[in-house]
């Protein structure tokens, strides 16, 4: 019976500490986006990056299709 005098306040303090840690993690954004980083790994970034404004214009590639003029 005397051990309850120690265990009950100890458990209340432990619940309070866990609650504060959870509140801090929610407020600091730990649970904002759980799936985004996982999907970001799988997505390919195949789009060409835009050239800087001072770079010379690139020549068209011979393998790229040319626009047709059907008159």
C-alpha positions as CSV (number, residue, x, y, z in Angstrom):
1,X,0.0,0.0,0.0
2,X,2.8,2.4,0.8
3,X,4.3,1.9,-2.7
4,X,1.2,3.5,-4.1
5,X,2.1,6.8,-2.4
6,X,5.2,6.8,-4.7
7,X,3.8,5.2,-7.9
8,X,0.7,7.4,-8.3
9,X,2.5,10.8,-8.2
10,X,5.3,9.3,-10.3
11,X,2.8,8.2,-13.0
12,X,1.0,11.6,-12.9
13,X,4.3,13.4,-13.5
14,X,5.2,11.0,-16.3
15,X,1.9,11.6,-18.0
16,X,2.4,15.3,-17.7
17,X,5.9,15.1,-19.2
18,X,4.7,13.0,-22.1
19,X,1.8,15.4,-22.7
20,X,4.3,18.4,-22.8
21,X,6.6,16.5,-25.2
22,X,3.6,15.7,-27.5
23,X,2.3,19.3,-27.3
24,X,5.8,20.6,-28.2
25,X,6.1,18.3,-31.2
26,X,2.7,19.3,-32.6
27,X,3.5,23.0,-32.2
28,X,6.9,22.7,-33.8
29,X,5.5,21.0,-37.0
30,X,6.7,17.5,-36.5
31,X,3.4,16.0,-37.8
32,X,2.6,18.5,-40.6
33,X,3.5,16.3,-43.6
34,X,4.1,12.7,-42.9
35,X,3.8,11.4,-46.5
36,X,5.5,14.1,-48.6
37,X,9.1,13.2,-48.0
38,X,8.4,9.6,-48.9
39,X,6.8,10.5,-52.2
40,X,9.5,13.1,-53.0
41,X,12.1,10.3,-53.1
42,X,10.1,8.4,-55.7
43,X,9.4,11.3,-58.0
44,X,11.8,11.8,-60.9
45,X,12.8,15.4,-61.8
46,X,13.1,14.9,-65.5
47,X,12.1,18.4,-66.4
48,X,14.8,20.6,-68.0
49,X,16.0,23.4,-65.7
50,X,15.6,26.8,-67.2
51,X,18.8,28.4,-68.5
52,X,20.1,31.4,-66.7
53,X,19.3,34.7,-68.4
54,X,22.9,35.4,-69.4
55,X,23.5,31.9,-70.9
56,X,23.7,31.6,-74.7
57,X,20.7,30.0,-76.5
58,X,21.0,26.3,-77.0
59,X,21.1,24.9,-80.5
60,X,18.1,22.6,-81.3
61,X,19.0,19.0,-81.1
62,X,18.9,17.0,-84.4
63,X,16.9,14.2,-82.7
64,X,14.1,16.6,-81.6
65,X,11.1,16.9,-83.9
66,X,10.9,20.0,-85.9
67,X,7.6,21.9,-86.3
68,X,5.9,21.1,-89.6
69,X,4.2,23.6,-91.9
70,X,1.5,21.9,-93.9
71,X,0.9,25.0,-96.0
